[in-house]
């Protein structure tokens, strides 16, 4: 399931309690979601979902909802 896998990635990349993970999280909501954290998250997602993101996709991912849209376009499903 995309959501559960993303929750694990967010827990590791941003020290977010998985129970607090939700589709409404925005880039500015998490202190550790800075440029370095963003790239760590992207690298973890590429490994977990076996995809590669281009620069435009990386820049587009500014919320959990947008990340799910990008992953879906890449063919990732639940």
PyMOL Python script that loads the backbone (N, CA, C, O; Angstrom):
from pymol import cmd

cmd.read_pdbstr("""\
ATOM      1  N   UNK A   1       0.837  -1.178   0.000  1.00  0.00           N
ATOM      2  CA  UNK A   1       0.000   0.000   0.000  1.00  0.00           C
ATOM      3  C   UNK A   1       0.887   1.248   0.000  1.00  0.00           C
ATOM      4  O   UNK A   1       1.807   1.354   0.810  1.00  0.00           O
ATOM      5  N   UNK A   2       0.614   2.183  -0.899  1.00  0.00           N
ATOM      6  CA  UNK A   2       1.432   3.386  -1.026  1.00  0.00           C
ATOM      7  C   UNK A   2       1.485   4.138   0.298  1.00  0.00           C
ATOM      8  O   UNK A   2       2.567   4.525   0.739  1.00  0.00           O
ATOM      9  N   UNK A   3       0.363   4.347   0.927  1.00  0.00           N
ATOM     10  CA  UNK A   3       0.300   5.157   2.150  1.00  0.00           C
ATOM     11  C   UNK A   3       1.160   4.559   3.262  1.00  0.00           C
ATOM     12  O   UNK A   3       1.901   5.287   3.922  1.00  0.00           O
ATOM     13  N   UNK A   4       1.075   3.283   3.474  1.00  0.00           N
ATOM     14  CA  UNK A   4       1.857   2.641   4.535  1.00  0.00           C
ATOM     15  C   UNK A   4       3.347   2.723   4.227  1.00  0.00           C
ATOM     16  O   UNK A   4       4.157   2.956   5.125  1.00  0.00           O
ATOM     17  N   UNK A   5       3.706   2.535   2.978  1.00  0.00           N
ATOM     18  CA  UNK A   5       5.111   2.615   2.589  1.00  0.00           C
ATOM     19  C   UNK A   5       5.635   4.045   2.730  1.00  0.00           C
ATOM     20  O   UNK A   5       6.762   4.255   3.179  1.00  0.00           O
ATOM     21  N   UNK A   6       4.821   5.021   2.349  1.00  0.00           N
ATOM     22  CA  UNK A   6       5.214   6.416   2.521  1.00  0.00           C
ATOM     23  C   UNK A   6       5.337   6.782   3.997  1.00  0.00           C
ATOM     24  O   UNK A   6       6.239   7.529   4.375  1.00  0.00           O
ATOM     25  N   UNK A   7       4.453   6.269   4.821  1.00  0.00           N
ATOM     26  CA  UNK A   7       4.514   6.548   6.259  1.00  0.00           C
ATOM     27  C   UNK A   7       5.850   6.078   6.835  1.00  0.00           C
ATOM     28  O   UNK A   7       6.444   6.768   7.664  1.00  0.00           O
ATOM     29  N   UNK A   8       6.323   4.916   6.402  1.00  0.00           N
ATOM     30  CA  UNK A   8       7.624   4.417   6.867  1.00  0.00           C
ATOM     31  C   UNK A   8       8.756   5.319   6.387  1.00  0.00           C
ATOM     32  O   UNK A   8       9.691   5.602   7.135  1.00  0.00           O
ATOM     33  N   UNK A   9       8.668   5.769   5.138  1.00  0.00           N
ATOM     34  CA  UNK A   9       9.692   6.666   4.598  1.00  0.00           C
ATOM     35  C   UNK A   9       9.704   7.982   5.372  1.00  0.00           C
ATOM     36  O   UNK A   9      10.773   8.473   5.736  1.00  0.00           O
ATOM     37  N   UNK A  10       8.544   8.551   5.623  1.00  0.00           N
ATOM     38  CA  UNK A  10       8.451   9.810   6.366  1.00  0.00           C
ATOM     39  C   UNK A  10       8.946   9.629   7.802  1.00  0.00           C
ATOM     40  O   UNK A  10       9.577  10.530   8.355  1.00  0.00           O
ATOM     41  N   UNK A  11       8.667   8.485   8.402  1.00  0.00           N
ATOM     42  CA  UNK A  11       9.137   8.223   9.762  1.00  0.00           C
ATOM     43  C   UNK A  11      10.659   8.256   9.812  1.00  0.00           C
ATOM     44  O   UNK A  11      11.248   8.821  10.733  1.00  0.00           O
ATOM     45  N   UNK A  12      11.284   7.648   8.820  1.00  0.00           N
ATOM     46  CA  UNK A  12      12.741   7.588   8.799  1.00  0.00           C
ATOM     47  C   UNK A  12      13.349   8.928   8.380  1.00  0.00           C
ATOM     48  O   UNK A  12      14.285   9.404   9.023  1.00  0.00           O
ATOM     49  N   UNK A  13      12.836   9.539   7.319  1.00  0.00           N
ATOM     50  CA  UNK A  13      13.426  10.770   6.787  1.00  0.00           C
ATOM     51  C   UNK A  13      13.188  11.988   7.670  1.00  0.00           C
ATOM     52  O   UNK A  13      14.046  12.863   7.785  1.00  0.00           O
ATOM     53  N   UNK A  14      12.006  12.033   8.294  1.00  0.00           N
ATOM     54  CA  UNK A  14      11.622  13.239   9.025  1.00  0.00           C
ATOM     55  C   UNK A  14      11.333  13.013  10.505  1.00  0.00           C
ATOM     56  O   UNK A  14      10.848  13.915  11.188  1.00  0.00           O
ATOM     57  N   UNK A  15      11.628  11.817  11.003  1.00  0.00           N
ATOM     58  CA  UNK A  15      11.365  11.463  12.408  1.00  0.00           C
ATOM     59  C   UNK A  15       9.898  11.710  12.767  1.00  0.00           C
ATOM     60  O   UNK A  15       9.581  12.184  13.858  1.00  0.00           O
ATOM     61  N   UNK A  16       9.025  11.384  11.838  1.00  0.00           N
ATOM     62  CA  UNK A  16       7.588  11.559  12.045  1.00  0.00           C
ATOM     63  C   UNK A  16       6.992  10.263  12.572  1.00  0.00           C
ATOM     64  O   UNK A  16       7.225   9.193  12.010  1.00  0.00           O
ATOM     65  N   UNK A  17       6.234  10.358  13.638  1.00  0.00           N
ATOM     66  CA  UNK A  17       5.539   9.189  14.162  1.00  0.00           C
ATOM     67  C   UNK A  17       4.575   8.708  13.078  1.00  0.00           C
ATOM     68  O   UNK A  17       3.749   9.491  12.608  1.00  0.00           O
ATOM     69  N   UNK A  18       4.660   7.434  12.668  1.00  0.00           N
ATOM     70  CA  UNK A  18       3.784   6.940  11.602  1.00  0.00           C
ATOM     71  C   UNK A  18       2.299   7.174  11.859  1.00  0.00           C
ATOM     72  O   UNK A  18       1.522   7.302  10.914  1.00  0.00           O
ATOM     73  N   UNK A  19       1.899   7.232  13.123  1.00  0.00           N
ATOM     74  CA  UNK A  19       0.486   7.473  13.419  1.00  0.00           C
ATOM     75  C   UNK A  19       0.065   8.904  13.071  1.00  0.00           C
ATOM     76  O   UNK A  19      -1.128   9.187  12.960  1.00  0.00           O
ATOM     77  N   UNK A  20       1.028   9.800  12.900  1.00  0.00           N
ATOM     78  CA  UNK A  20       0.737  11.185  12.545  1.00  0.00           C
ATOM     79  C   UNK A  20       0.757  11.424  11.038  1.00  0.00           C
ATOM     80  O   UNK A  20       0.417  12.513  10.575  1.00  0.00           O
ATOM     81  N   UNK A  21       1.152  10.415  10.281  1.00  0.00           N
ATOM     82  CA  UNK A  21       1.230  10.549   8.833  1.00  0.00           C
ATOM     83  C   UNK A  21      -0.171  10.654   8.225  1.00  0.00           C
ATOM     84  O   UNK A  21      -1.066   9.887   8.580  1.00  0.00           O
ATOM     85  N   UNK A  22      -0.355  11.609   7.306  1.00  0.00           N
ATOM     86  CA  UNK A  22      -1.634  11.740   6.616  1.00  0.00           C
ATOM     87  C   UNK A  22      -1.435  12.458   5.285  1.00  0.00           C
ATOM     88  O   UNK A  22      -0.381  13.046   5.044  1.00  0.00           O
ATOM     89  N   UNK A  23      -2.430  12.411   4.437  1.00  0.00           N
ATOM     90  CA  UNK A  23      -2.352  12.985   3.090  1.00  0.00           C
ATOM     91  C   UNK A  23      -2.289  14.506   3.098  1.00  0.00           C
ATOM     92  O   UNK A  23      -1.958  15.110   2.077  1.00  0.00           O
ATOM     93  N   UNK A  24      -2.595  15.130   4.209  1.00  0.00           N
ATOM     94  CA  UNK A  24      -2.629  16.583   4.278  1.00  0.00           C
ATOM     95  C   UNK A  24      -1.302  17.234   4.655  1.00  0.00           C
ATOM     96  O   UNK A  24      -1.220  18.460   4.720  1.00  0.00           O
ATOM     97  N   UNK A  25      -0.267  16.443   4.903  1.00  0.00           N
ATOM     98  CA  UNK A  25       1.021  17.012   5.310  1.00  0.00           C
ATOM     99  C   UNK A  25       1.636  17.782   4.145  1.00  0.00           C
ATOM    100  O   UNK A  25       1.733  17.288   3.022  1.00  0.00           O
ATOM    101  N   UNK A  26       2.048  19.007   4.456  1.00  0.00           N
ATOM    102  CA  UNK A  26       2.691  19.881   3.470  1.00  0.00           C
ATOM    103  C   UNK A  26       4.168  20.044   3.810  1.00  0.00           C
ATOM    104  O   UNK A  26       4.590  19.823   4.945  1.00  0.00           O
ATOM    105  N   UNK A  27       4.932  20.429   2.812  1.00  0.00           N
ATOM    106  CA  UNK A  27       6.372  20.636   2.970  1.00  0.00           C
ATOM    107  C   UNK A  27       6.709  21.473   4.204  1.00  0.00           C
ATOM    108  O   UNK A  27       7.623  21.118   4.948  1.00  0.00           O
ATOM    109  N   UNK A  28       6.015  22.545   4.430  1.00  0.00           N
ATOM    110  CA  UNK A  28       6.298  23.434   5.552  1.00  0.00           C
ATOM    111  C   UNK A  28       5.846  22.930   6.908  1.00  0.00           C
ATOM    112  O   UNK A  28       6.145  23.551   7.928  1.00  0.00           O
ATOM    113  N   UNK A  29       5.136  21.821   6.938  1.00  0.00           N
ATOM    114  CA  UNK A  29       4.599  21.304   8.206  1.00  0.00           C
ATOM    115  C   UNK A  29       5.639  20.589   9.062  1.00  0.00           C
ATOM    116  O   UNK A  29       5.482  20.489  10.278  1.00  0.00           O
ATOM    117  N   UNK A  30       6.694  20.094   8.434  1.00  0.00           N
ATOM    118  CA  UNK A  30       7.693  19.300   9.149  1.00  0.00           C
ATOM    119  C   UNK A  30       9.032  20.015   9.158  1.00  0.00           C
ATOM    120  O   UNK A  30       9.570  20.356   8.105  1.00  0.00           O
ATOM    121  N   UNK A  31       9.561  20.237  10.334  1.00  0.00           N
ATOM    122  CA  UNK A  31      10.820  20.973  10.470  1.00  0.00           C
ATOM    123  C   UNK A  31      11.955  20.320   9.675  1.00  0.00           C
ATOM    124  O   UNK A  31      12.771  21.017   9.071  1.00  0.00           O
ATOM    125  N   UNK A  32      12.006  19.006   9.674  1.00  0.00           N
ATOM    126  CA  UNK A  32      13.101  18.305   8.991  1.00  0.00           C
ATOM    127  C   UNK A  32      12.890  18.186   7.475  1.00  0.00           C
ATOM    128  O   UNK A  32      13.765  17.691   6.765  1.00  0.00           O
ATOM    129  N   UNK A  33      11.738  18.637   6.982  1.00  0.00           N
ATOM    130  CA  UNK A  33      11.497  18.572   5.539  1.00  0.00           C
ATOM    131  C   UNK A  33      12.094  19.824   4.900  1.00  0.00           C
ATOM    132  O   UNK A  33      11.383  20.700   4.407  1.00  0.00           O
ATOM    133  N   UNK A  34      13.424  19.875   4.926  1.00  0.00           N
ATOM    134  CA  UNK A  34      14.161  20.946   4.274  1.00  0.00           C
ATOM    135  C   UNK A  34      14.741  20.368   2.984  1.00  0.00           C
ATOM    136  O   UNK A  34      14.347  19.278   2.572  1.00  0.00           O
ATOM    137  N   UNK A  35      15.664  21.072   2.344  1.00  0.00           N
ATOM    138  CA  UNK A  35      16.186  20.594   1.059  1.00  0.00           C
ATOM    139  C   UNK A  35      16.928  19.267   1.200  1.00  0.00           C
ATOM    140  O   UNK A  35      16.816  18.398   0.335  1.00  0.00           O
ATOM    141  N   UNK A  36      17.673  19.110   2.271  1.00  0.00           N
ATOM    142  CA  UNK A  36      18.395  17.849   2.485  1.00  0.00           C
ATOM    143  C   UNK A  36      17.417  16.730   2.813  1.00  0.00           C
ATOM    144  O   UNK A  36      17.539  15.624   2.287  1.00  0.00           O
ATOM    145  N   UNK A  37      16.459  17.007   3.669  1.00  0.00           N
ATOM    146  CA  UNK A  37      15.440  16.014   3.990  1.00  0.00           C
ATOM    147  C   UNK A  37      14.628  15.616   2.772  1.00  0.00           C
ATOM    148  O   UNK A  37      14.265  14.452   2.605  1.00  0.00           O
ATOM    149  N   UNK A  38      14.344  16.602   1.919  1.00  0.00           N
ATOM    150  CA  UNK A  38      13.572  16.328   0.700  1.00  0.00           C
ATOM    151  C   UNK A  38      14.324  15.337  -0.184  1.00  0.00           C
ATOM    152  O   UNK A  38      13.734  14.386  -0.697  1.00  0.00           O
ATOM    153  N   UNK A  39      15.621  15.559  -0.360  1.00  0.00           N
ATOM    154  CA  UNK A  39      16.403  14.660  -1.210  1.00  0.00           C
ATOM    155  C   UNK A  39      16.558  13.281  -0.574  1.00  0.00           C
ATOM    156  O   UNK A  39      16.596  12.277  -1.285  1.00  0.00           O
ATOM    157  N   UNK A  40      16.647  13.220   0.744  1.00  0.00           N
ATOM    158  CA  UNK A  40      16.695  11.921   1.423  1.00  0.00           C
ATOM    159  C   UNK A  40      15.387  11.167   1.210  1.00  0.00           C
ATOM    160  O   UNK A  40      15.381   9.956   0.989  1.00  0.00           O
ATOM    161  N   UNK A  41      14.276  11.906   1.280  1.00  0.00           N
ATOM    162  CA  UNK A  41      12.964  11.300   1.045  1.00  0.00           C
ATOM    163  C   UNK A  41      12.866  10.788  -0.394  1.00  0.00           C
ATOM    164  O   UNK A  41      12.394   9.677  -0.632  1.00  0.00           O
ATOM    165  N   UNK A  42      13.315  11.605  -1.348  1.00  0.00           N
ATOM    166  CA  UNK A  42      13.262  11.219  -2.757  1.00  0.00           C
ATOM    167  C   UNK A  42      14.091   9.951  -2.985  1.00  0.00           C
ATOM    168  O   UNK A  42      13.633   9.020  -3.647  1.00  0.00           O
ATOM    169  N   UNK A  43      15.295   9.919  -2.441  1.00  0.00           N
ATOM    170  CA  UNK A  43      16.149   8.739  -2.601  1.00  0.00           C
ATOM    171  C   UNK A  43      15.494   7.498  -2.004  1.00  0.00           C
ATOM    172  O   UNK A  43      15.543   6.419  -2.593  1.00  0.00           O
ATOM    173  N   UNK A  44      14.884   7.655  -0.837  1.00  0.00           N
ATOM    174  CA  UNK A  44      14.207   6.524  -0.192  1.00  0.00           C
ATOM    175  C   UNK A  44      13.017   6.055  -1.021  1.00  0.00           C
ATOM    176  O   UNK A  44      12.771   4.853  -1.131  1.00  0.00           O
ATOM    177  N   UNK A  45      12.275   7.000  -1.606  1.00  0.00           N
ATOM    178  CA  UNK A  45      11.130   6.622  -2.440  1.00  0.00           C
ATOM    179  C   UNK A  45      11.590   5.932  -3.715  1.00  0.00           C
ATOM    180  O   UNK A  45      10.971   4.961  -4.150  1.00  0.00           O
ATOM    181  N   UNK A  46      12.666   6.421  -4.319  1.00  0.00           N
ATOM    182  CA  UNK A  46      13.169   5.765  -5.527  1.00  0.00           C
ATOM    183  C   UNK A  46      13.563   4.323  -5.237  1.00  0.00           C
ATOM    184  O   UNK A  46      13.300   3.428  -6.040  1.00  0.00           O
ATOM    185  N   UNK A  47      14.183   4.103  -4.104  1.00  0.00           N
ATOM    186  CA  UNK A  47      14.582   2.742  -3.717  1.00  0.00           C
ATOM    187  C   UNK A  47      13.360   1.886  -3.388  1.00  0.00           C
ATOM    188  O   UNK A  47      13.243   0.762  -3.875  1.00  0.00           O
ATOM    189  N   UNK A  48      12.464   2.403  -2.578  1.00  0.00           N
ATOM    190  CA  UNK A  48      11.283   1.650  -2.138  1.00  0.00           C
ATOM    191  C   UNK A  48      10.354   1.288  -3.294  1.00  0.00           C
ATOM    192  O   UNK A  48       9.875   0.157  -3.382  1.00  0.00           O
ATOM    193  N   UNK A  49      10.101   2.261  -4.184  1.00  0.00           N
ATOM    194  CA  UNK A  49       9.123   2.058  -5.252  1.00  0.00           C
ATOM    195  C   UNK A  49       9.761   1.675  -6.592  1.00  0.00           C
ATOM    196  O   UNK A  49       9.064   1.451  -7.582  1.00  0.00           O
ATOM    197  N   UNK A  50      11.104   1.604  -6.605  1.00  0.00           N
ATOM    198  CA  UNK A  50      11.840   1.218  -7.814  1.00  0.00           C
ATOM    199  C   UNK A  50      11.480   2.102  -9.016  1.00  0.00           C
ATOM    200  O   UNK A  50      11.147   1.617 -10.097  1.00  0.00           O
ATOM    201  N   UNK A  51      11.562   3.417  -8.782  1.00  0.00           N
ATOM    202  CA  UNK A  51      11.302   4.418  -9.820  1.00  0.00           C
ATOM    203  C   UNK A  51      12.416   5.454  -9.769  1.00  0.00           C
ATOM    204  O   UNK A  51      13.188   5.507  -8.812  1.00  0.00           O
ATOM    205  N   UNK A  52      12.488   6.278 -10.812  1.00  0.00           N
ATOM    206  CA  UNK A  52      13.391   7.423 -10.826  1.00  0.00           C
ATOM    207  C   UNK A  52      12.562   8.660 -11.110  1.00  0.00           C
ATOM    208  O   UNK A  52      11.667   8.645 -11.955  1.00  0.00           O
ATOM    209  N   UNK A  53      12.869   9.727 -10.395  1.00  0.00           N
ATOM    210  CA  UNK A  53      12.155  10.987 -10.565  1.00  0.00           C
ATOM    211  C   UNK A  53      13.029  11.978 -11.313  1.00  0.00           C
ATOM    212  O   UNK A  53      14.238  12.045 -11.097  1.00  0.00           O
ATOM    213  N   UNK A  54      12.402  12.752 -12.201  1.00  0.00           N
ATOM    214  CA  UNK A  54      13.140  13.833 -12.846  1.00  0.00           C
ATOM    215  C   UNK A  54      13.025  15.086 -11.975  1.00  0.00           C
ATOM    216  O   UNK A  54      12.288  15.106 -10.989  1.00  0.00           O
ATOM    217  N   UNK A  55      13.758  16.117 -12.353  1.00  0.00           N
ATOM    218  CA  UNK A  55      13.812  17.340 -11.545  1.00  0.00           C
ATOM    219  C   UNK A  55      12.426  17.941 -11.351  1.00  0.00           C
ATOM    220  O   UNK A  55      12.089  18.365 -10.246  1.00  0.00           O
ATOM    221  N   UNK A  56      11.619  17.985 -12.409  1.00  0.00           N
ATOM    222  CA  UNK A  56      10.280  18.566 -12.297  1.00  0.00           C
ATOM    223  C   UNK A  56       9.427  17.799 -11.288  1.00  0.00           C
ATOM    224  O   UNK A  56       8.693  18.401 -10.504  1.00  0.00           O
ATOM    225  N   UNK A  57       9.525  16.480 -11.310  1.00  0.00           N
ATOM    226  CA  UNK A  57       8.757  15.662 -10.369  1.00  0.00           C
ATOM    227  C   UNK A  57       9.232  15.897  -8.936  1.00  0.00           C
ATOM    228  O   UNK A  57       8.422  15.981  -8.013  1.00  0.00           O
ATOM    229  N   UNK A  58      10.535  16.001  -8.760  1.00  0.00           N
ATOM    230  CA  UNK A  58      11.086  16.236  -7.427  1.00  0.00           C
ATOM    231  C   UNK A  58      10.593  17.573  -6.879  1.00  0.00           C
ATOM    232  O   UNK A  58      10.255  17.682  -5.700  1.00  0.00           O
ATOM    233  N   UNK A  59      10.555  18.578  -7.735  1.00  0.00           N
ATOM    234  CA  UNK A  59      10.096  19.903  -7.313  1.00  0.00           C
ATOM    235  C   UNK A  59       8.585  19.922  -7.049  1.00  0.00           C
ATOM    236  O   UNK A  59       8.103  20.688  -6.215  1.00  0.00           O
ATOM    237  N   UNK A  60       7.853  19.076  -7.765  1.00  0.00           N
ATOM    238  CA  UNK A  60       6.388  19.010  -7.620  1.00  0.00           C
ATOM    239  C   UNK A  60       5.965  18.426  -6.273  1.00  0.00           C
ATOM    240  O   UNK A  60       4.880  18.735  -5.779  1.00  0.00           O
ATOM    241  N   UNK A  61       6.799  17.597  -5.684  1.00  0.00           N
ATOM    242  CA  UNK A  61       6.435  16.868  -4.474  1.00  0.00           C
ATOM    243  C   UNK A  61       6.556  17.752  -3.235  1.00  0.00           C
ATOM    244  O   UNK A  61       7.537  17.668  -2.497  1.00  0.00           O
ATOM    245  N   UNK A  62       5.557  18.593  -3.017  1.00  0.00           N
ATOM    246  CA  UNK A  62       5.560  19.526  -1.900  1.00  0.00           C
ATOM    247  C   UNK A  62       4.519  19.177  -0.837  1.00  0.00           C
ATOM    248  O   UNK A  62       4.321  19.926   0.120  1.00  0.00           O
ATOM    249  N   UNK A  63       3.862  18.042  -1.014  1.00  0.00           N
ATOM    250  CA  UNK A  63       2.889  17.550  -0.034  1.00  0.00           C
ATOM    251  C   UNK A  63       2.742  16.044  -0.230  1.00  0.00           C
ATOM    252  O   UNK A  63       3.132  15.496  -1.261  1.00  0.00           O
ATOM    253  N   UNK A  64       2.183  15.400   0.761  1.00  0.00           N
ATOM    254  CA  UNK A  64       1.941  13.958   0.629  1.00  0.00           C
ATOM    255  C   UNK A  64       0.994  13.696  -0.535  1.00  0.00           C
ATOM    256  O   UNK A  64       1.208  12.762  -1.308  1.00  0.00           O
ATOM    257  N   UNK A  65      -0.043  14.506  -0.668  1.00  0.00           N
ATOM    258  CA  UNK A  65      -1.002  14.315  -1.759  1.00  0.00           C
ATOM    259  C   UNK A  65      -0.313  14.425  -3.114  1.00  0.00           C
ATOM    260  O   UNK A  65      -0.586  13.627  -4.011  1.00  0.00           O
ATOM    261  N   UNK A  66       0.588  15.414  -3.277  1.00  0.00           N
ATOM    262  CA  UNK A  66       1.304  15.568  -4.548  1.00  0.00           C
ATOM    263  C   UNK A  66       2.258  14.402  -4.789  1.00  0.00           C
ATOM    264  O   UNK A  66       2.434  13.975  -5.930  1.00  0.00           O
ATOM    265  N   UNK A  67       2.872  13.885  -3.733  1.00  0.00           N
ATOM    266  CA  UNK A  67       3.760  12.727  -3.865  1.00  0.00           C
ATOM    267  C   UNK A  67       2.973  11.538  -4.393  1.00  0.00           C
ATOM    268  O   UNK A  67       3.444  10.824  -5.278  1.00  0.00           O
ATOM    269  N   UNK A  68       1.785  11.324  -3.859  1.00  0.00           N
ATOM    270  CA  UNK A  68       0.954  10.200  -4.307  1.00  0.00           C
ATOM    271  C   UNK A  68       0.576  10.375  -5.772  1.00  0.00           C
ATOM    272  O   UNK A  68       0.556   9.396  -6.517  1.00  0.00           O
ATOM    273  N   UNK A  69       0.276  11.590  -6.201  1.00  0.00           N
ATOM    274  CA  UNK A  69      -0.036  11.851  -7.610  1.00  0.00           C
ATOM    275  C   UNK A  69       1.157  11.486  -8.494  1.00  0.00           C
ATOM    276  O   UNK A  69       0.993  10.817  -9.515  1.00  0.00           O
ATOM    277  N   UNK A  70       2.353  11.922  -8.106  1.00  0.00           N
ATOM    278  CA  UNK A  70       3.564  11.627  -8.887  1.00  0.00           C
ATOM    279  C   UNK A  70       3.805  10.121  -8.936  1.00  0.00           C
ATOM    280  O   UNK A  70       4.093   9.573 -10.000  1.00  0.00           O
ATOM    281  N   UNK A  71       3.690   9.458  -7.802  1.00  0.00           N
ATOM    282  CA  UNK A  71       3.897   8.002  -7.763  1.00  0.00           C
ATOM    283  C   UNK A  71       2.874   7.285  -8.632  1.00  0.00           C
ATOM    284  O   UNK A  71       3.214   6.325  -9.323  1.00  0.00           O
ATOM    285  N   UNK A  72       1.650   7.732  -8.604  1.00  0.00           N
ATOM    286  CA  UNK A  72       0.598   7.109  -9.418  1.00  0.00           C
ATOM    287  C   UNK A  72       0.920   7.268 -10.908  1.00  0.00           C
ATOM    288  O   UNK A  72       0.752   6.333 -11.690  1.00  0.00           O
ATOM    289  N   UNK A  73       1.382   8.459 -11.289  1.00  0.00           N
ATOM    290  CA  UNK A  73       1.763   8.679 -12.697  1.00  0.00           C
ATOM    291  C   UNK A  73       2.918   7.764 -13.103  1.00  0.00           C
ATOM    292  O   UNK A  73       3.047   7.395 -14.270  1.00  0.00           O
ATOM    293  N   UNK A  74       3.756   7.402 -12.127  1.00  0.00           N
ATOM    294  CA  UNK A  74       4.887   6.506 -12.384  1.00  0.00           C
ATOM    295  C   UNK A  74       4.429   5.036 -12.452  1.00  0.00           C
ATOM    296  O   UNK A  74       5.237   4.151 -12.735  1.00  0.00           O
ATOM    297  N   UNK A  75       3.156   4.781 -12.199  1.00  0.00           N
ATOM    298  CA  UNK A  75       2.639   3.425 -12.263  1.00  0.00           C
ATOM    299  C   UNK A  75       2.632   2.697 -10.936  1.00  0.00           C
ATOM    300  O   UNK A  75       2.331   1.504 -10.886  1.00  0.00           O
ATOM    301  N   UNK A  76       2.961   3.398  -9.856  1.00  0.00           N
ATOM    302  CA  UNK A  76       2.936   2.773  -8.527  1.00  0.00           C
ATOM    303  C   UNK A  76       1.479   2.689  -8.088  1.00  0.00           C
ATOM    304  O   UNK A  76       0.736   3.668  -8.162  1.00  0.00           O
ATOM    305  N   UNK A  77       1.087   1.511  -7.630  1.00  0.00           N
ATOM    306  CA  UNK A  77      -0.272   1.304  -7.148  1.00  0.00           C
ATOM    307  C   UNK A  77      -0.255   0.691  -5.765  1.00  0.00           C
ATOM    308  O   UNK A  77       0.785   0.229  -5.295  1.00  0.00           O
ATOM    309  N   UNK A  78      -1.402   0.685  -5.116  1.00  0.00           N
ATOM    310  CA  UNK A  78      -1.513   0.095  -3.786  1.00  0.00           C
ATOM    311  C   UNK A  78      -1.231  -1.357  -3.802  1.00  0.00           C
ATOM    312  O   UNK A  78      -1.282  -2.007  -2.758  1.00  0.00           O
TER     313      UNK A  78
END
""", "prot")
cmd.dss("prot")
cmd.show_as("cartoon", "prot")
cmd.util.cbc("prot")
cmd.orient("prot")
